[in-house]
Amino acid sequence: MKRVVVLGTGLVGQAIALDMSQRAGVVAVDLNRHRLAALENRQNIVTKVLNITDQDRLRRVICDADLVISAVPGSMGFETLKRIISAGKNVVDIAFFPEDAFGLDQFAREKKVTAVVDCGVAPGMSNLLLGYHNCQMEISDFTCYVGGLPVERRWPFEYKAPFSPADVIEEYLRPARFVKDGRTVVKEALSDPELIEFDGIGTLEAFNTDGLRSLLRTMKIPNMLEKTLRYPGHIDKIRLLKKIGFFDTGKINVGDQKVVPLELTAQLLFREWQLKPGEAEQTIMRIIIRGRSQGKEKTVIYNLLDRYDPVTKQSSMARTTGYTCTAVANLMLDGKIERTGICPPEYIGENAAHVAFILNYLKKRNIQYV
């Protein structure tokens, strides 16, 4: 039996570990014992308490792994990926760290490591589908709208974070890059709001975030844009917090204590945004690809609407992100992905058989891109 090490067992990491245990022996690693407890006594899963920043201990844990999956918070992602590559291990990564993964490309090639990065929903499936269609047609425009939202709207934010609130806040702070008429444009996150209708949901608010990531480097498409989806009114609430200084990173004096506003805000929002056990949430995505094929104008639209699964008790974001990751992990374990170095999902999308396998893998788990 193959051996897979899963680093990080939050909501998504747990879904990954459980899914991979269907075909491999899994070592689930986390510093948080409470998270690991949810995976104890599961068939083909062994849990291990470990501080992943301890490089020597991490190397010992992954030394005989056939594959490593990194599901750590974004703030730890780049260094963790670097250590996995240093150990010479193939890896699928969903940490979505802010650093440029291609900074490790040469290092990974030297180590003969395949490192699939950004392997979730968006980035992830959005990249994969774009990579596929980029081989089938001449694309002029790519637009991706994506968001994870609670089914029940509750004041004040009408939002829940299925992953680290700190990573969500990072999306709201990092300048958004997109491509217009062949040139990279940089705007403030939360800019260019628009209202869009979605079947089964209603009206949602879309705004710029820095979601194109590797596509800015790998795709020569004149117009590319990604926007995040929230319920209407969310932008104004976040802008208010930002204006007041709740996202500032410099220390301020509060009584006789020095406090970093961002750290305090992340703690408070974690309490506000945390999904309750069994709370229904949903993932919404629309991908629009326009261009020409065989001399004719062509538009391809994908829609995804996925909700919490009450049977498996897995959140939608955990499933849609996690199972994209495990689909690719299965291709890796089967030796189907041979490219070494940093490998974003658009490279995998160039292989039609890989795309068909991943879409079918997701469909079997009731995740359907229509």
C-alpha positions in Angstrom: 0.0 0.0 0.0 1.2 3.5 -0.9 2.0 5.9 2.0 0.8 9.5 2.0 1.6 12.1 4.6 -1.0 14.9 5.0 0.4 18.0 6.7 -2.4 20.0 8.4 -5.8 18.6 9.4 -8.2 21.5 9.4 -11.5 21.1 7.7 -9.9 20.6 4.3 -7.0 18.5 5.5 -9.4 16.1 7.3 -11.4 15.6 4.1 -8.1 14.9 2.2 -6.9 12.4 4.8 -10.2 10.5 4.8 -10.4 10.4 1.0 -6.8 9.3 0.5 -7.2 6.5 3.1 -9.5 4.7 0.6 -6.4 3.7 -1.4 -3.3 4.5 0.7 -2.0 4.4 4.2 -2.2 8.0 5.6 -0.1 9.7 8.2 -2.1 12.8 9.3 0.1 15.4 10.9 -0.9 18.5 13.0 0.2 20.3 16.1 -3.5 20.5 17.2 -4.5 17.3 19.0 -8.2 18.2 18.9 -8.1 18.3 15.1 -6.2 14.9 15.0 -8.8 13.4 17.3 -11.4 13.5 14.5 -9.2 11.1 12.5 -8.2 8.7 15.2 -9.4 5.1 14.9 -10.1 5.5 11.2 -9.0 2.7 8.9 -5.6 3.3 7.2 -5.0 6.5 9.1 -2.3 7.1 11.7 -2.2 10.5 13.5 0.9 12.3 14.6 1.3 15.4 16.7 4.1 17.5 15.2 5.2 21.1 14.9 5.7 21.2 11.1 8.3 24.1 11.5 10.7 21.6 13.1 12.6 20.7 10.0 14.4 17.7 11.3 11.3 16.0 12.7 9.3 16.8 9.6 12.0 15.2 7.4 11.8 12.0 9.5 8.0 11.9 9.2 8.0 12.2 5.4 11.2 10.2 4.7 9.4 7.1 3.5 6.3 8.8 2.0 5.3 8.1 -1.6 3.6 11.5 -1.6 3.1 14.5 0.7 0.1 16.7 0.7 0.4 20.2 2.3 -2.7 21.6 3.7 -1.1 24.1 6.2 -2.1 27.7 6.6 -0.9 30.1 3.9 1.6 31.8 6.3 3.5 28.5 6.6 3.0 27.3 3.1 6.1 28.4 1.2 8.6 27.3 3.8 6.8 24.0 4.3 6.8 23.4 0.5 10.5 24.2 0.4 11.3 21.7 3.1 9.2 19.0 1.4 11.1 19.6 -1.8 14.4 19.5 0.1 13.5 16.1 1.3 13.0 15.0 -2.3 9.3 14.2 -2.0 6.6 14.7 -4.6 3.9 17.0 -3.2 0.4 18.3 -3.8 -0.1 21.7 -2.1 -3.2 23.6 -1.2 -1.6 26.1 1.2 -2.3 29.1 -1.2 0.7 31.0 0.2 1.3 34.6 -1.1 4.9 33.9 -2.3 5.6 33.0 -5.9 5.9 29.2 -6.0 8.0 29.4 -9.2 10.8 30.7 -6.9 11.2 27.0 -6.0 11.0 25.7 -9.6 14.7 25.2 -10.3 15.2 23.7 -6.8 12.4 21.2 -7.4 13.8 20.3 -10.8 17.3 19.7 -9.3 15.6 17.4 -6.7 13.6 15.7 -9.4 10.4 16.6 -7.5 6.9 17.2 -8.9 5.3 19.9 -6.9 1.6 20.5 -7.8 0.6 23.8 -6.2 -2.6 25.7 -5.8 -4.6 22.5 -6.2 -8.0 23.5 -5.0 -11.1 25.1 -6.4 -9.9 28.5 -7.5 -7.0 28.5 -7.9 -7.1 24.9 -8.9 -10.0 23.6 -11.0 -10.3 27.1 -12.6 -6.7 26.8 -13.8 -7.1 23.1 -14.9 -10.1 23.9 -17.1 -8.4 27.0 -18.6 -5.3 24.9 -19.3 -7.5 22.4 -21.1 -9.4 24.9 -23.3 -6.2 26.8 -24.0 -5.1 23.7 -25.9 -8.5 23.5 -27.8 -9.0 27.1 -28.8 -7.5 30.6 -29.1 -8.7 32.3 -25.9 -9.2 36.0 -25.7 -11.1 36.3 -22.3 -11.1 34.3 -19.1 -13.2 35.3 -16.1 -13.7 33.3 -12.9 -16.2 34.2 -10.2 -15.9 32.1 -7.0 -16.9 32.1 -3.3 -17.8 30.0 -0.4 -20.9 31.2 1.6 -23.2 30.0 4.3 -26.6 28.9 3.2 -28.3 30.8 6.0 -27.5 34.6 6.0 -26.7 35.8 9.5 -26.0 39.4 10.5 -23.5 41.1 10.5 -21.2 39.5 7.9 -23.4 36.9 6.3 -20.2 35.0 5.8 -18.4 32.0 7.3 -14.7 31.0 6.6 -14.2 27.3 5.9 -10.5 27.9 6.3 -8.2 30.2 8.3 -9.7 33.7 8.7 -6.2 35.1 8.5 -6.0 33.7 4.9 -9.4 35.3 4.1 -8.2 38.7 5.4 -5.0 38.3 3.4 -7.2 38.1 0.2 -8.9 41.4 1.3 -5.5 43.1 1.8 -3.3 41.9 -1.0 -3.5 44.1 -4.2 -5.5 42.3 -7.0 -3.7 41.6 -10.3 -5.6 41.0 -13.5 -4.8 41.2 -17.2 -6.5 43.7 -19.5 -5.6 44.0 -23.2 -2.4 42.0 -22.6 -1.1 44.1 -19.7 -1.1 43.3 -16.0 -3.2 45.8 -14.1 -3.0 46.2 -10.3 -5.9 47.4 -8.2 -6.9 47.5 -4.6 -8.6 44.3 -3.4 -12.4 44.7 -3.0 -12.5 47.1 -6.0 -14.8 47.0 -9.1 -17.9 45.6 -7.4 -20.6 44.1 -9.5 -23.9 42.2 -8.9 -24.4 38.9 -10.6 -27.4 36.5 -10.5 -26.9 32.8 -9.8 -29.5 30.1 -10.1 -30.4 28.6 -6.8 -28.7 31.4 -4.9 -29.9 34.8 -6.1 -27.9 38.0 -6.3 -24.2 38.0 -5.2 -21.6 40.7 -5.0 -18.3 40.2 -6.9 -15.1 42.1 -6.4 -11.4 42.0 -7.3 -9.0 39.7 -5.4 -5.6 38.4 -6.4 -6.7 35.0 -7.6 -5.0 34.6 -10.9 -1.7 33.7 -9.3 0.3 31.4 -11.6 -1.9 32.2 -14.6 -0.2 35.6 -14.8 3.0 33.7 -15.7 1.8 30.7 -17.6 -1.0 32.0 -19.8 -0.6 34.5 -22.6 -4.3 35.4 -22.8 -5.2 39.1 -23.4 -7.9 39.4 -20.7 -8.0 37.4 -17.5 -9.9 38.2 -14.3 -10.9 36.6 -11.1 -13.4 37.9 -8.6 -14.6 36.7 -5.2 -18.3 36.3 -4.5 -20.1 37.3 -1.3 -23.6 38.3 -0.3 -24.4 42.0 -1.2 -23.1 44.4 1.4 -20.0 42.4 2.5 -17.6 44.8 0.8 -18.7 47.8 2.8 -18.3 45.9 6.1 -14.8 44.9 5.3 -13.8 48.3 4.0 -15.1 49.8 7.3 -12.8 47.5 9.3 -9.9 48.3 7.0 -10.5 52.1 7.3 -10.6 52.0 11.1 -7.4 50.1 11.3 -8.5 46.6 12.3 -6.2 45.1 9.7 -3.1 47.1 10.6 0.1 45.1 11.2 1.9 47.6 13.4 1.6 47.4 17.2 -0.5 49.9 19.1 -0.7 50.6 22.8 -3.9 49.3 24.5 -3.5 50.1 28.2 -0.2 48.7 29.2 -0.2 46.1 26.4 1.1 46.3 22.8 -1.4 44.8 20.4 -1.2 44.0 16.7 -4.7 45.0 15.4 -4.7 42.4 12.6 -3.9 39.5 15.1 -6.7 40.6 17.4 -9.1 41.0 14.4 -8.3 37.5 13.1 -9.0 36.0 16.5 -12.4 37.9 16.8 -13.4 37.0 13.3 -12.5 33.4 13.8 -15.1 33.3 16.5 -17.6 35.1 14.2 -16.8 33.3 11.0 -16.2 29.7 12.3 -18.6 27.1 10.8 -20.7 25.4 13.5 -20.9 21.6 13.4 -23.4 20.6 10.7 -23.8 24.2 9.5 -24.8 24.2 5.8 -22.6 26.2 3.5 -22.0 26.2 -0.3 -19.4 26.8 -2.9 -20.3 28.8 -6.0 -18.2 29.2 -9.1 -18.7 30.4 -12.6 -16.0 30.2 -15.3 -16.4 32.0 -18.6 -13.9 31.3 -21.4 -14.3 33.2 -24.7 -12.3 33.0 -27.9 -12.2 31.3 -31.3 -12.2 27.7 -32.4 -11.9 26.6 -36.0 -12.5 30.2 -37.2 -15.7 30.7 -35.2 -16.4 32.6 -32.0 -16.8 30.3 -29.1 -17.9 30.7 -25.4 -17.6 28.0 -22.8 -19.2 28.5 -19.4 -18.8 26.2 -16.3 -21.1 26.5 -13.3 -20.5 24.9 -9.9 -23.0 24.9 -7.0 -22.0 22.5 -4.3 -23.4 22.3 -0.7 -22.5 20.8 2.6 -23.0 17.0 2.6 -25.1 16.0 5.7 -24.2 12.3 5.1 -20.4 12.6 5.3 -20.7 15.8 7.4 -18.1 17.4 5.1 -18.3 21.1 4.3 -18.6 22.0 0.6 -15.3 23.9 0.6 -13.5 21.0 2.2 -14.9 18.6 -0.4 -14.5 20.8 -3.5 -11.0 21.8 -2.5 -10.0 18.6 -0.9 -11.2 16.2 -3.6 -9.6 18.2 -6.4 -6.4 17.8 -4.4 -6.9 14.0 -3.9 -7.9 13.5 -7.5 -4.5 14.9 -8.6 -2.8 13.0 -5.7 -4.2 9.7 -7.2 -2.8 10.6 -10.6 0.5 11.3 -8.9 0.5 8.0 -7.0 -0.2 6.2 -10.3 2.8 7.9 -11.9 0.6 9.7 -14.5 2.2 13.2 -13.9 5.8 13.1 -15.0 6.6 16.9 -15.2 9.1 17.9 -12.6 9.4 21.3 -10.9 6.6 23.6 -9.9 3.4 22.3 -11.6 0.3 24.5 -11.3 -3.0 22.9 -12.4 -3.1 24.5 -15.8 -0.2 22.3 -16.8 -2.2 19.2 -15.8 -5.1 20.6 -17.8 -3.1 20.3 -20.9 -3.7 16.5 -20.8 -7.3 15.8 -21.8 -7.2 12.4 -20.1 -6.2 13.9 -16.8 -9.0 16.4 -17.0 -11.6 13.7 -17.7 -10.3 11.6 -14.8 -10.5 14.6 -12.4 -14.0 15.6 -13.5 -15.2 12.0 -13.2 -13.5 11.6 -9.8 -15.3 14.7 -8.5 -18.6 13.6 -10.1 -18.4 10.3 -8.2 -18.3 12.4 -5.0 -21.3 14.5 -6.2 -19.3 17.5 -7.2 -20.4 18.5 -10.7 -19.1 21.2 -13.0 -22.0 21.8 -15.4 
